[in-house]
Amino acid sequence: MFDVSFGELLIIAVVALIVIGPEKLPKVARTLGLLAGRMQRYVSTLKGDIERELKTDEFRKLQQEVQQGISAIEAGVANKLQQAENTANAVSTELKTSVNEAGKPDR
């Protein structure tokens, strides 16, 4: 993210030593280290939350695709079932007609 070389860090350390003083420098360095650690943990937590949200979105999309597939299959099965029922009704009507005609005496 930031490109800081060793020489630049050394210059910052010397300036900090001069400005802050040798007595307070260890305390300031410790405080800066703690703040940097907190910032890293916060960024890590935020990154994890974002990744988790992205996975949740992916699962939602997958669930929608599965639901659409199920709906398509249900519609296809219902259509085939209706066709089979219509065919069965037609055959039943033909059989009834044939039985009725067979049962009538010929004149």
Buried (B, 14 or more C-beta within 10 A) or exposed (E): EEEEEEEEEEEEEEEBEEEBEEEEBEEEEEEEEEEEEEEEEEEEEEEEEEEEEEEEEEEEEEEEEEEEEEEEEEEEEEEEEEEEEEEEEEEEEEEEEEEEEEEEEEE
